[in-house]
């Protein structure tokens, strides 16, 4: 089982990276940028082939934790053998923007397509924050909330999807209480203050339990599938934005993040849940990859787009040494964070 899980994890990460990098690759190629290498994975080369027509090196590398498209002049002219018009830095601002944003766009498109076809084939569960069940003698039940109640706000923040409600319920509350604003089945609006109980799983990990479950009624058909894909895509993006903000404000700790080891555990659970859950996981991770990459952080696509915007504002390119240093420091910090999260995930296993 562990071997199957590992193979599936490698496949998923490889697919997401390939789609992302293919977006950069195809737009760079269409824009006439000189490309040295298109690589899936990092580290030592396992396989490589030189394209007969384009001369590009296509590589598969040993570590399935990333990938890249190596283009000439990503920051400045860096190769005397390459014609000046083929450097990325010499392309128009619009062309460079399209190349940089293409990876994220392809990840988002993949996620949307997977969500749509999954819902079309197997049906879709509602993402509306309607309570499908309350567990007797648990906090929500004791507070008076009932099946059919629609959650419209948690701690004063509006809620339109179950995804957002779940994130808000995981954010630390100083008082320990969570205020639910709900719409009853008769249209009345009521508020409930609920203090969750803390329970431990079989590994001793603590979690907050409110005692409620979402409505799992499934819907079918083309329109419902399209509606689900749109709403679920937006809900995941909204949830990720909340997570990022609360990581900086202290509402959530780094323990809320997972690296490859943590994802391995989720992949294992998805295998037992079936193909639909695996497809959803791929879509979810694809949205995650796209969202993280578009953030204006060094070494991410968003960081490079930030410099492109600065260039347009000041009317001249940013010093290439400054930009390179910015991305290098960002990459180092990112690797340190990944190492920390990976160690954290390993410790959770024990």
N, C-alpha and C positions, 0 to 999 in steps of 0.2 A: 504493500500500500504506500509506504513512504517513497518508494522509487517512482510510482505512478504520479504521486503528488509533486515530486521534484521535476519530473518531465513536463507535467502540465504547467508548473510555475515557470519553467524555462520557456515553454511555448508562449505563454501569456505575455511575459516580459519582452520576449523577442518580437512578438506580433505588435505590441504597443509601440516599441521603439522603432520597428521597421516602418510602421504607418507614419509615425511622427517625422522620422528622418526622410522618408520618401516625399513628404510634403515639401520640406526644404529643398530636397534634391530636384524634384520636377520643376519647381518654380525657378530655381537657380539655373537649371539647364535651359529652360525656356527664355530666361533673361540673358543668356549668353555668358554666364559666369564660368570661368575655368574651374573644373572640379578635379581634385587629385584622387580622392577616395570616398567611397560610400561604404560605411562599416556598420555591421550589426554586432553589438557586443564590444567589450573593451579588453585590453591586454594582448597576449600573444595571438598571432594569427593561426587559425585552424585551417582556413581555406581562403584562397584568393584567386581572382580571375581578372585579367585585363581586357576591357571591352575592345573589340576589334575596330569599331567605328569611332567611338568617342575617346578611347585611351584611358578611361577611368578605371581605377582599381576597385573592384567589388570584393569586400572582405567579410568573413565571419570570424570573430575573435572569441577567445576562450571564456570570458566572463560575461554572462548575460545580464549585465546591470546597466546597460546604456547603449550608446552607439553614436555615430556622428557622420556628418558630411563635411569633408575637408575641402574648403573652397579657397581659391586664391584671393588675397586681399580682403579678408573679412573685416579688418580694421584699417590697414594701410597697404600700400604696394609692397609686397614682400618677396617677389621672385622676378629677377631680371629676364628670365626666359619666357615669361607670360606677357602677351600683348596688353598694353595699358587698358584697352577697352574691355578686357575680359576680367579685370579685377572687380570684385563685388563692391569695393569702396568707391569705384568710379561709375557705378550705375546710378540711375536717378533715385531720389529719396523714395518715390513710390515703389520702384522695383525692389529696393532693399527692404522696404516695409513688408511687401508681399512675400518675399523670401523668408523673412523672419517670422511672420505670423502664420505661414503655411503649415508648419508642423502642428501647432495648436489646433488649427482649423481642421486638419485631417483627423486628429484625435477626437475632436468634438463630433465630426461627421460619422466616424466609426461608431461612437457611443450611441448617437441618435438612431442610426440604422439598426444596430443590435437591439436597442430598446423597442423599436417599432416592430421588428419581425418577431421578437420574443413574445410581445403582447398579441400580435396577429395570430401566432401559432398556438400559444398556450392560454391566451387570455391575460388580462391585467387585473391586479388587485387595486383597490382604491388607495390613493395617496392622501385623500382628505383626512383631516384629523378627527375622525368620528370614532368614538369609543365602541368597540365591538363586544367587549366583555370586561367586567370588573370582577376581581377575585375577592370572595367573601373574607371578611376579617382583616383585609389589608387597608392601608391608609386611604386610598381613593374611595373604597367602599364605605369606610367609616365616616368619611367626610360628607357622603351623600350623593356623590356622582353616580350616574347610571349609564347603562348601555343605551346608545343612540345619542348621547350628549356630544356636541361638536365643540372641540377646544378652539377658541378664537384668540386667546392670548395666554402667554405664560410669563409671569413676573413682569407684566406690563408691556411685553413685546408681542406684536400681532403674529398670529400663526395661520397659515393657509394650507400647509402640508404637514403630514406626519413626520417627514424627515426633519423639518425645522423644529417641530415640537420635541422630538427625541434629543436633538442637539441642545436645546434650551434646558431640558431636564437633566442633562449631564453637566451643565455649567455649575460651578460651585455657588452655593447660596450662603451668605454670611450668617443668616438667621437659622439656616437649616430648613426653612419652610419655602414652599413654592406656591405661588398664587395662580390658580387656574381660573380663567374667565371662560365660561362655557355657555353655549346656546342650547337650551333644552329643546326637546322634540316639539313642544308647543310654542316655541319662539321666544320664551322668556330668557333673559340673560342673568346668570348668577355667577358669583365668585366663591371659590373655595380655597382655603389655606390648607395645604397638605404637607406633612412632614414624612418623607419616605423612611422605610426601615432599611437597615443595612444587613445584607446576607452575604455569606461566603460560599463560593463554589467549591468543587472537589479539590481544587488546587490551593484553596485558602485565599483566593483573590476576593476582595470586598466589592460589592456593587449595591447601588441604591435601587430599591424596589418600591414601586408605587402601587402595583396591583391592577394594571389596566392593559388591555390589548386593543390593537387596531381592528377595525372592521375588515374582514378578509373576503368580502363578497367580490366575486370575479366578474369582469365584463368582457364581452367578445365583439368582434367586428372591426372593419377597417377604420372607421371613424374613431372608435374607442381606443384602438391601438395607436393611432396618430395623436390623439389627445393625451394618452398616457405618456408617449415618448416626449412630447413637448413639456408636459407638466413635470415629469420625473427628471428630465434633463435640467430644467430650471430649479427644481427642488434641491438637487445635488449641488449645483453651483451656489445656491443660496446658503446651503449648509456649510460648504467649504469656506465661504466668505466669513461666516460666523465663527468657525473654528480658528481661522487665521487671526481674526481680530481678538478673540479671547485668549489665544496663546500669548499675545503681547500684553493684554490687560491683566492676565493672571486668572481668568475665569476657567481656563483649562491648562493642565500641565503637559509637559512633553510626553507623558505616559499615554496621552490620547493619540499619539502618532505611532505608526508602524513602519518598519523597514522590510527588507526581503524576508527575514525570518518570520516576522509577524504575518506577512502576506502568505507565506508558506502554510501557516496554520489555517488561515481563512480558506485557502485553496483546498486543503484537505477536507474541511467541512463541506465545501461546495461540491466535491466529488460525491460525497454520500447523499447530498440533497438532489443531485441530478443535473442534467444538461442545461435546463432553464436557469438554474442558479449560477452555473459556470458562465453562461452567456451574460447574465446580469453583472457578475463580478468583473468580467472583461470590460463591459460598458462603464461600470463605476470607476475602475482603475484608469480607463482611458480619459474620462472626464477629469479625474484627479491629476493625471499627468499633464493634460492640457492647461488646467487651471493654474497649477504650480508654475509651469513654464512661462505663463504670461505675466506673472508677478514681476514688478520692476526691481528684481534682485540681481546682483552680479552673477554672471555666468549663465543666467537663464535668458531665454528669448526676450522676455519682458525687459531685462536689464539692457539688452542691446537696442531694443526699441526705444528705451528711455534716452540713450545717447543719441539716437537718430532724431528724437524730438528736440533735445538740447541743441543739436547741430542746426536744426531748422530755426529755432528761436534766436540763436546768436549769429546765424548767417554764415558760419564757417565750421569746419570739422573740429571736433574735440581732439586735443593732443593725443596721438595714438599711444604714447607711453603711459599716459594717465588712464586711458580706457583699458589698456592691457593689464595694468596693475590692479585696476578696479575689479576686473573679471577674475584675475588670478587669486586675489585675496578672497573674493566671494566663493570661488571654487574650493579653496582650502577650508573655509568655514563650513561649506556645505558637506565636505567629506568628513569633517570632525563631527558634525551633527548626525550624519548617517552612521558613523561608527558608534556614537553614543546610543542612538535609537536601536541599532542592531544588538549591542550589548544588553540593552534594556529588554529587548524581545527574547534574547537567550535566557536571561535571568527569569523571565516569566514562565519559561518552560519547566523550570525547576521549583 
